[in-house]
Amino acid sequence: MIPAEELIHQHARAFSRLDWDAVREYWHPDGELVSPGGRWPVTSMRAIMRDLDAQYRDVDIQVTNVIQSADESYIAFEWTYASTRRSDGARSVTPDAIIVEFRDGLIYSWREYFDQSHSVELGQPAAAAGERLA
């Protein structure tokens, strides 16, 4: 079994490549993702990643500030999620806070919280070139 923090880092690298087959390895068969955009069972995530790949490029995820329970059944962390919208080149860098519950050493529950005003993925305008999003 992969230690919880290492699993999160590996998951982030796979997600940055938008490689669903690699991402799927880290998810429990009954896993669920909850974010400001909605709620999805793991079974619907392949289509979501395919759509992300069609609409966005240059995805970069950096994991920071990891805190985990002593038994590694829960982990809370922050990451920055950056991507560029293919249609117009708009880029955003979105700070996220995520709480993960593990079952059988895999992601069972992923609850993600972020400021939607910074996310081109949710249709928000991105900052002008060179402008830093706070």
N, C-alpha and C positions, 0 to 999 in steps of 0.2 A: 504494500500500500504506500502511495506517495504521501509524504507529509503535507498537511493542509496548505501551508504557505507556499511550498514548491508547486503544488497543484494549481494554485491561483496564478502563479507566474507563468507556468506552462500554458494554462488556459488563455491568458492574456496574449501570449505570443501566437498561439494558434488563431485566436480571434482576430488579431491584427492582420493575419494573412487571409482572413475570411475563409478559412479552411474548415468547413463544417465537419468533415470526417474526423479531423483531429480534435475539434472542440467537443464533439459527441462523446469521445472517450472519457471525458471528465464528468459526464452527467449521469445521474441515476435514471433508470428507465421511467420512473414516476416523477421525475424532476419538473419543476415549474419556475418560470421567470416572471417576476412582477416588476414593472417599472412605470414611470409616469405615462408611457405610451400604451399600457395595457397589461394583460395577463395572458401568458402562453404556456401550454404544456410543452415538454421537450419534443414531443412528436411533431409540433408545428415549426420548430426552429430551423430546419433545413431550408424551408421556403423563405423564411425571414432573412437568413444569411444570403441566399441567392439574390433576393431583392436588394440587400445592402451592397452586394458586389456589383450589381448592375447600376446602382445609383451613385456609389461613392468609391473613391480611390484614396491611396496614401493613408490608410488607417494606421494610426500609431497609438498604442496604449502603454502607459507607464504606471505601474503599481507603486503606491506609496502608503505610508502610515498603516501598517498591518497590526491588528490586535486579534488574538485568538484565545478561545477558552482553553483551559488546562488539558482537557481531554480531546481537543481538536475537533469537536463536533460542531463548533461555530467559529466563524472568522468574520471580522469586520475590517474593511480596508477602504482606502480611497484610491482612485486611479484617475488619470486624465485620459480622455478619449478624444483623439483628434482625427478628423477626416475631411476630405475635400469632395464637394458635390460635383459630379461629372458634368451636369447640365450647364453650370455657369462658373465653375472654378471656385465657388465660395468655400472657405475653410473655417472650421470652428474647432476650438479646444474646449472641451466640456469637463469640468471636474465632477466626479461621481463619488458617492458614498454607497457602499454595497455591504449587505449582510448576507452571509451564506450559511446554510445549515447543511451538514453532510450526513449521509446515510450510507453505510457500507463503504466508506471512503470516497464517495462520489457526491457531486453537487445535487442536493435534493430540493433546496429552496434558495432562490437567488432573488433578493429584494434590493432594488436599485433606486437611488434617490439622486436627482440632479436638477439644476436650474434649467428649465426648458428654454429660457430666453437665449441661451448660448449654443443651442444645438441646431445645426443645419439639417440634421436627420428628422427633426420635427417641424421642418418648414420655416424655421426662423431665419431671418437675414443674418449673414455673417458680418463680422467687422470688416471695415475697409482694409485693403492690403496694408500690412504693416501695423495695424491697430491691434493692441493687445486686449483680449477679453479678460476681465477681472473675475 
